[in-house]
Amino acid sequence: MESDAISSERMVTSDRAASPERSDVAIEGMTCAACANRIQRGLSRLPGVDDAQVNFATGRATVVHDPGDLDDVFRETIEQLGYHVIDADDADEAEDRREADLWRRVVVAAVLAVPVLTLSMIRPLHFDGWEWAVALLATPVVFWSGWLFHRAAWLNLRHGSTTMDTLVSMGTLSAWMWSTVVLVAGIDGGHIYYETGVVIVGLILLGKWFEVRAKRRSGDAIRALADLGARIARLEDGSEVALDDLVVGMRFVVRPGEKIATDGVVVEGYSAVDASMVSGEPVPVEVGVGDEVIGATVNTNGSLVVEATRVGADTALAQIIKLVDEAQGSRADVQRLADRVSSVFVPLAISAALVTLIAWFVTGHSADDAFTAAVAVLIIACPCALGLATPLGIMVGTGRGAQLGVIIKGGEVLEDTRAVDVVIVDKTGTVTEGRMELVDVVAPEADSATLLVLAASLEARSEHPIAQAISGATDDHRHVDAFENRPGFGVTGEFDGVEVRVGRRALFDEIPAAVEDTALTAEATGSTVVFAGRNAVAEGVLVVSDRIKPTSAAAIAALHDQGLTVTLLTGDNRRTATSVGEAVGADEVIAEVLPDDKAAEVRRLQAVGHRVAMVGDGINDAPALAQADLGIAVGTGTDVAMEASDLTIVSGDLRAVADAIALSRRTLVTIKGNLFWAFAYNGAAIPLAAFGVLNPMIAAGAMGLSSLFVVTNSLRLRRFDGYRASDAAPRTKELVSS
């Protein structure tokens, strides 16, 4: 199901015959978190709706509902509440319009506020009838510039609810009406407060404008990602096609300095690809025939021919944008606390203002003093900062994560990350490269270069991964006669009448002591040893290993730096696993486990009170990723692993896991700081206003500063760099020693 304004997608479930759908609705007209709460309640009550979440910061509702076309129902419900559904593609344009409208109202308020304040505050400027001049200048500010607050307050009042806009509207209108009554009725000794209403409207509008600007800045990361892609692809025959017309299987050419049009596999050429815009990797990665490349990354030097494997919404970039967009629309538990507080705060604030008004009258103060204190309470109580504290923090944090190649799937992940104390890391493909590679050739009884050529020529006839690692180590392959594959032992063949054998020990009649010692030394490090020799005599060994990623040890150290215990978990043999674990600094190594055993190990740690994060990349890791308190998928792995995880690391650099955890924790700390200061501000300022310490103008300024603090505190997350920021050394391929 898809419409112009409401986009939906199928959500897979295992316990329902018909999978529920999720619809994303772009909403215009929300002015505070209370608006979002009211829309959320309205959507949640609809028949067939399983869950509804409305995010004020993103201006979007996410509704999980039974299959069926409910677009019109959602639209009608939202518009009955006084808001508008807009085309999702027009959301940015709507934000532009809102920002421009707010700026116009701010300018009008500022221009008219200057003479209003000047005349009101400087007594020597008071001329006959100056009060009428002030009233004339203040009226457009209160009613036109402040119309947004009055309209929102009226809409909410019609539905029997109050919001933060209610407080602003009541405060400014009260100041204007009381001043007008004093002026028209000529009340002796009465004061006018036109300047109060003008300043309140101006300051709060300015705060709103800063909020919109901040929200747009926090979305810059996603917009930048969306703009990364190439616009055209150049096919092998020299013709150009638009990116939308590219289909799977097409081959296109990528010249040096050009962006790769879409996800694919290299079929010709060799180059280094700068994937930093998508993966956060600071160093270009070398690619050749058979290597996968990601669309929107930049080819730095050589020319490549790439065969498209994923296009459109299936590309890695499109999936990243989708995941981050969903994360920014999610809610954390701390947000639910703020929502509950906001829902009761406004009525309490209005009650506090009424009590203040009555108390000042009862204690013998003048109507002027009583009115001033009550208006100050209304203004100071407006908890705009409270409504922004969580969603803005999530938006900025997830946006920065996207820039670093860290995809945080939801606000609730932040809480899970905070409590994690054990990280389980899969070995193959996560700590290691995930592919066998010839790392050494040692030939005590022959020339190692010659032995490598003979062995590679034989192994080129086999499809075994170890054989492919050996055959790929050199391009010098010779013709083989009398080739024979001996299952379980190895392969044999003849070169110019001389028999050559490559395989296990049992394939040879004689193994010299020097060769055996070399083999035992290599095996002690967890490597796989292949013997090679002529005439049934082993002359040397070829050492094959799944190479440890150069950044894995630094990644484990970074996790230790955050107070985490690291366990290496693998289905590989114990000797190899122990060797890798010691090399990277893991605290514990658990080897020879099946996929179900991985999940069982997670459950065992959870049963003794640990909060567990699981890092993996393969299908066999999916059960453990789903079982863990925090599942982290390495993006170079399988789609199954990424679906089962809470965090996705776009690159294969394990240090990105440390970045992900550090960023999640930093984001949560920022959100809690926002909430603390929002609560502390209101808690401290309301009594001061009630006792007359703060006048309405100072209250309005303090309220604006509170929101500004939340905005700037959240935007500090944009400066998060992580553990990979200092990695600027060029990455080169290691050569096999001979």
N, C-alpha and C positions, 0 to 999 in steps of 0.2 A: 504494500500500500504506500502510495506517495502522493502528496499534494504540494501545491505551491508553498503553503505556509507551514505545514506540519509534515515532517519527514519521519518515517517509521521503518523499523527493521525487525526481523524475526529473531527471537531469543530462544536458544535451544534449551529444552529441559527434558529430563528423563522421566518425570513422574506425571506428565500431563499428555493426553492424547493430542491436543492442539497446543502448540507452543504459543506463549503470550507474545505480544508485540510491544515494542517500545517506541513511543512517539516523542519527538522533540519539538517543542512549540516556542517560537520566538515571540516575546511579549513586549509591548511598548506601553509606557505610562506608569510603571512602578516607580515610586519615589523613596521607598524605605523598606526595611526588612519586614515590617508589619504588613505591607501590601503583599509581599511574597507569601507570607504565612496565610493570608486570607484566600489568595488564589489557590494555594496548596490545599487548604481545607475544602474549598469548593470542588476541586477536581477529585479529591480523595473520596468524596461522598457519591460520586457518579457510579451507577451500576456498571459492573464489569471492569472497574479500575482496581488493580491490585495494589498499586503504589503510585504516589505522585510526589515529586520533589520540585520545588520552585526555588531558583537561585536568583536573589536580587542582584548580585554582582554581575552575573552573566546575562541577566534579562531573559532567562530561558526556563521553561518547565519541561521536565522529563517524566513521562507518564507510562507506566507499565500496565497493560490492559489486555483483556480477552481479544482474540482475533476478531477483526471486523472494522468497518470504516466508521470511526468515531470522530473524524476531523471536525465535522460540523457541530457535534455535541461539545467538543472542547472549545471551539471558537465561541459558540453561543454562551457557554458558561462563563468564560473569561470576559466577554464583552458585557454580560449582564452585571458583572462585578465592577464595571467601569473602566476596563483596560482594553487594549487592542492587540489582536494577533496580526503579526506581520510576516511577510515572506522571509524565510530564513536567509535567503540570499541578499535581502535588503537590510539585514540587521546592522551592518556597518554603516549603511547610509542613514538608517534611523538614528544611530548614535551620533553621526555627524550633525543631523538636524537638531537633535536635542542639545548637543554642545553649543551649536550656533545660537539656538534660541535662548539658552541659559546665559550666554555671553551678552546678548542684546539686553536682556533684563538686568544683568549686572551693571552694564554700562549706564543704562537709564537710571538705575538706583544710585550709582556712584555720582553721576553728574548732578542729580537733584539733591543728593544728600549733603553735598558741600555747602550750598547756601542755607539749607535747613539747619545744619549743625552750626554754621557760622552765626546766623541770626539768633538761634536759640541759646547759644553759649556765651556770646559776647554782648554784655549789657549795653555798652556805648553805641552799639549798632541798632538798638531797639528804637524804631520810629513808630509814629502813630499807625496802627493797623498792621504792624509787623506779624502779629499772630495769624492774620488772614492770609498774608503772603506765604507764611510757612505752611499753613493748611493746604493752600493751593498747590504748592510744590510737593508736599508729602503724599497727597492723595493718589497720584499716578504710581508712585512707588509701592504704596501699601496694596493697591488694588490691581494694577497691571503687572508690575514686577513680581508681586507676591501672589499672583493669580494661581500659580501652580500649587501652592500650599492650600489656598482656599478651596480650589476645585477638588483636590484629593481629600481634604477634610469633609467636604459635603458628600462626596461619593461614599466615604466610609460611614458617615453618620446615617445615610440612607439605609445601610445594611446593618445598623446597630453596632458598629465597632468604632474604635478610635485608634489612631496611629500617631507617629511622631509628627506628621504634618498637622494633626489636630492641635498639638501644643503650640506650634509656630503660628497657625492661623488664629487661634484664640488669643495668643499673646499680642500679636500685631493689631488685630481688629479691636481688641480691648483698649489698647493704647490710643488708637485713632478715635474710637467712639467716645471714650472718656474725655479726650482733648476737645472733641467737637461739642460735646455737651457743655463743657466749661466755657468754651468760646461763644457758643450761640446763646446759652442761658445767662452768660455773664456772671458766673458764680464767683463771689468775692473770695479772694485768696486762693482760688483754685489754680493748679498748675496744668500746663499742657505738655503732652508727651509725644508730639508728632515726631520729634527727632528719634525717640526710642523705637517707634515702629519702622522708621526709615532705615535706621542702622541695623536693626534685627533682620529685616528683609535683605538688605545689601550683604551683610556678613554671611548669612546662611546660604544665600544664592551663590556667593563666592565659594563657600565650602562645597556646595553641590557641583559647581563647575570644576573644582579641583578633583572631586570624586570621579566625575565622568572622565576627566583627563587621565586620572590614575588607572581607571578600569581599562581605558583604551591602551594605555602603556603596558598593562599587565597582559593584554591580548596581543601585543606586538610580536611575541615569540611565535605564536601560532600563525599569525598573518605572514610573518617572515618565512615560516616553513612552507606555507601554501604557495608563496611566490618563488620558491627555490627552483621549481621544475623548469625544464627546458620547454620551449614552445613548439619546436619542430624537431623532426628526426630526419637525418640524411641517410637514405638507403644505399645499398652497395652499388646500385646502378647509377648513382648520382642524383636521383630524384629526391625531392623533399616532401614529407607528409606531415600534416598537423599531428600533434600528440594524441588528440582524440581519435584519429584514424589509425593509429598504430595498433596492431593485433599481435597476439602471442605467436611466435614463430618467425616473425619478420626479423631480418638482420639489418642493422644500421651501423654506420661508421661514426666513430667519435674521434675527432682530431685533437691535438694538444690544446689545452686551454678551454675546451668545450665541456658543457654539462652532459652527463649521460642521460639520455631521454627517458628511459624507464628501466625497471629491474630486468636483469638478464644475466646471461653467462657469456664470458669471453670465448669466442671461437677462433680469433686470430689476433696476434699482436701481443705486446708486452709493455706495461706502463706502470706508473704509480698514480693512485687515485686518492685525491683529497676528499675524505668523507666527513670532515669536521662539522659541516653544516647540519648533517643528519645524525651522526653517531657521537659527536663531541670529541672524537679522536684528534689530537693535535698534530699527529704525524701522518703523512701520506702512506698508504698501504700498497705494496707492490702486487700487481695482478698479472696473470698470464692466462693461457688457454685452459679452460675448464673452471676458472675462478668466477664466483658470482660477484656481480656489482649492483649497486643500489642507484636507482634513478635520482637525479638532481645532484649527485656527487660530481666532482670536477676531475677530468682527466688532465694530469699535469704535464706529461712529456711525450710519451709514445703514442702511436695511432692504434686504435682498437676497432675490431669488428665484434659487435655484441648481438646475440640473439635474444629477442624479447621473451621473457618467461612470465612476467606479470604486468598488466597494464591497468590504467584507470584506478578504480577504487581498491583494487587488489594489491597495489604497490606498497612497499614498505613505508614510503612517505605518507601516502593516504591513510594507512593504518595508524601511523604515529599521530597524525592530526586528529583522527577520530578518537583515539584513546585519550589524548590530552583534553580534547573538547568534552568528553564524557567525564573525565576527572574533575574538570573545572565546574561541572554542574552537580557534583556530588556533595554530600554533607558529612561532616565529621560529628562525632558525639558532642564535642565542645560547642558546635553550632546549634545542636538541639537544645543544649542548656541555655544558650543565648536567646534562642527563639522563644523558649518558655518564659524567660524573664521579660522579654519584650512584650509578650502578649498581655501581661498583667501590669507592666510598668506604667503605661500611659494612663489608665484609669486611676492608678495610685497617685501619679503626678498631678492629675487634675484635682483629685481629692485633697492632696497636700496644698495646692494653691488655694482652694476654697477654705480649708482650715486656717491657712495663713491670713487670708482676707478677714475672716471672722475674728480670729485671735487679735489682730491689730485693732479692729473696731472695739472689741470687748475691753481691751486694755487701755482704751481712751485715746488712741492715736487718731490722727486726721484721716479723712477719706483718701487724700493724696498719698500719704505714707502707706496706708493699707493696700491701696491699689498698686503702688510701685512694687511692694514686696511680693504680692501675688503674681504679678506679671513676670517678675524676675524668676520665681519658682517655675512657672510654666516654661520659660525659655531655657533655663539652665537644665531642666529635667529632660529635654529632648535628647534621647539616646541615639543620635545618628551614628556615633562612633561604634556603639554596640552592634548595630546592624551590619556595619562594614567589617568588623574585626575578623571574623572567620572567613567569609567568602573571598575577601580581597587577599588574605594571606594564602589561601589555597590557589587562587588564580595566579598570583605572582610566583609561588613556589613551583607549581606544576609547569608554568610557562618557562621558568628558568631551567627546570629539569629537561624539558623538551630540547632546549638549546644545547644541553650537555649530553643528549642521547639517553636520558633517563626518563622513562614513562611511568608516572605514578598514576595508578588506575582509579583512585578515589580518595576522598578526604578521610575515610575511615582507615585507610592504610597508614596514615600518619600516626594514629594511636597504636596500631600494631607494631610499627617500627620502634616506637619509644620503648616498649617493654621487652624487645628481643635481647637475649643475653647469650644465645648460642647460634652460630652460623654453620650449617652443614653445606659443604661444597662438593659437588660432583667432580670427579677427576677428568675423565675423557671428554674433551671438547670444551671444558670449562677452565680447569687449571692447565691442561695440556692442549696442544693444537688439535687433537682429535684425528690425526692421520699419521700413519707410519712413515718414517723417514730414515734414510741411510745416514748415520751420523759418523761412522768411522769404518775404515778398512785397514786391518792390521795383518801383515803377511810375513811372519818370521822366516818362512821357507821359500819365498818367491817375491817377485816385484809386485807391489800392491796395485799399481795402475793397470798392469796387464791382467792381474787376477780379477779386478773389478770389471774390465771389459768382457772377459770370458763369462763371468757370472751373470752380468747384465744381459748378454746376448742370449743366454739360456733362459733366464727368468722372464724375458720379453715374451716368451711363448706361453706364460702362465697368467691367470687372472687373479691369483691370490694377492691380497693387499701387501704382504711382505715382499712378494716377488715384484709387484709394481713399484714399490719403494726402491728396490735395488736396480731394476731396469731403467727407472727414471733418473738415476744418479749420473748417467752419462749418455751422450748421443752417439757414441762410437759402438755400434752393434755389428757383429760379424755373422756370417752365414753359418748355420748349425746343421750338421749331418747327424742322422741316427738319433734324433731327439726322442727321449722317453721320460714320461712322467711316472714316478713311483709314489703313489698315494701314501701319505704318512711318513715318507722318508725324504723326498726331494725330487730333483730332476737330473738327468744325465744327457750328454750329447758329445759329438766329436767335432774337433777343429783340426783340419789337416791331418786326420788320422789319429789324433791324440784324444783320449777320453777325458772329459771334464765332468766333475760331479759338484753339485751345489745342494746342500740340505742339512739334515740332522747328523749327529755323531754316528748313528747306526748305519749311515750310507757309506762310511769309509772303513777300509780295512786297517788303516794305520793313521794315528793322530799323534804327531810329535809332541813332546812335553811342552815346548815353548808355545805351540798353538793352543794346547789345552789350558795352560796357565792364562793366556790372553783371554780365552773364552770365559773362564771362571771369573776373572776380574770384571769383565763386561757384564756378566749375568748378575754379579753381586750388586750392581747399580740398578737392576730391574730391567735392563735392556734385553732384547731378543737377539740371539747369536745364530748366524747361519755360517756353516763351514763351507769352504770351497777348496778344490784342489784337482790335481791331475793324476791319472793312473791309480785311483783309489787311495791316494795319500792326501790328507788334509794339509794344505800349504798356508792357509790363513783363515781369518774369520771376518765376516761382514756384520757390523753392529747396527741393528735396526731398533729405533725407539720412537715412541710418541713424544715428541719434544715438548718440554715444559715451556709455556708462554713466557717471554722475557719479563713480563710485568706481574706474573703471579705472586712471586715472593713479596714484592712491594705491596700488592693488594692485601695479602694476609697480614703484613705488618700494619697496614692502615686500619684493618678491622681490629687488630689488637689495640691500636691506638685509641679506638673508641670503646675499649673495655669489653670486647666480645671474645668468646672462646670459639675457635675454629676447628671443625672436625672434617677430615677428608673422607668421603664415602664413595666407594667404587665397587664394581663387579669384577675388577681385574684381580690378578693373583696378589697374594699378600706381600711377596718380595718386591714387586714393582711398585705397589701402592705405598709401602713403607719408604722406599727410596724417594719417591716423589714427595711424600709428606715431609720427610726430613729436609728435602731441598727447598721447599717453600715455607717451612716453619709452622706447619699445622700442629695443633695441640694434641690431636688424637687422629688415628687412622683406622678406619673400618673397611675391610676388604672382602672380596668374594661374596657379595650380597646380590640377590635378585631384586627386580623392581619392587615386588611386594615387601621384601625385607627392608628396602629403603624407607618405605612408608612406616613400617613397623618400628624402625629405629627412631623416626620422628616421634611416634606415639610413646615410645619408651622414655625419651627425654621429657616429653610433655607430662608424662605421668609422675615424674619426680619433681615437677614444679618449674621446669625451664620453659621459656618462650623461645620458639625455634624459628629461624629463618632458613629456608632451603634454597640453594642456588643450583640450577641445572639447565641443560639445553636439549635433552633428548626426550623421545617418547617414553623411555623407561624411567624418566624422572618425574613424569606427570603425576603419578599417585602421591609421591612425596611432596611435590609442590602444592598439591591441593590439600594435603593433610597439615602442612606446616602453618604456623601462625602468620608467617609472611613468606609467600612464594616469590622468588626472584628468578625470572627466565633470562638467559643470555640470548639476545636477539639473533645471533648467528645460528641458533638451533631450530627446532621444529615448531610449527604452528601449534601443535598440541601442548607443548610445554608452555608456550606464551599464553594460551587460553587458560591454563590452570594456575597461572601466577597472578600476583598482586602488583608486582613491579616488573618492568621489562627493560633490559639493558640492550640498546640497539647495537652496540659494538661488542666485540669479543674480548675486550680488555677487562679483566676481573677487577681492576681498580675502580671501574665504574660502579661496581657493587658498593664499595666503600663510599663513593660519591653519593649514591642513591640513599643509603642509610643516613649519611651525614646531612644531606639536603632535607630529607623527610623530618629528621629530628630538629633541624634548624627552623623549618617551616612551622612545626608544632610549637616550638618555643616562641616564635614570633606571634603566632595566633594567641597563645596564652598571655603574652605580654600585652597584646592589643586589648584582650578582654579585661585583664587586670586594671589597666589604666582607664578603660571605659567605665568599669564599675566604680573604681576609686574616685574618678572625677565626679560622677553623679552623687556618690555617697557623701563626698565631702562638700560639694558645692550647694546641694539643695538646702541643707540647714543654714549655710551662710546666707543664701538668698532669702530664706524664710525669716531670718533675724535682721534683714535689712542691710547686711554687710555688702552684698553685691547688688548694684542697680541693674536694670534690664539691659542696658547697653554693654556693660562689662560681662554680664551673663552671656549675651549673644556672642561676644568676642571669645569668651572662654569655651563655649560650645563649638565654635568654628575651629579653635585651636585643638580641641580634643579630636575632632575628625581628621584634621591635618596631621596630627601625630600618628593616628592609625594608618593613614595613607603612606606617610614617609617611612614609618617603621616597616610596613609590608614591602615597600619598594626596595628596602635594603637587601632583600633576598636576591635581587637582580645582580648583586655583586658577588654572589657565591661562586667560587672557582673550582673547588674540589681538589682531589689528590692528583689529577692528571695535568693540571695547569702548567707544571714546571717541566713537563716532558717535551723537550724540543729537539732531542737528539735524533738524527736520521735513522730510520729502521732499514737494515740491509739483510739480505739473505746470508745465512751462514754456509760456508763451503764445507764439503766433506773432506776431512784430512786424509792423506794417503801416506 
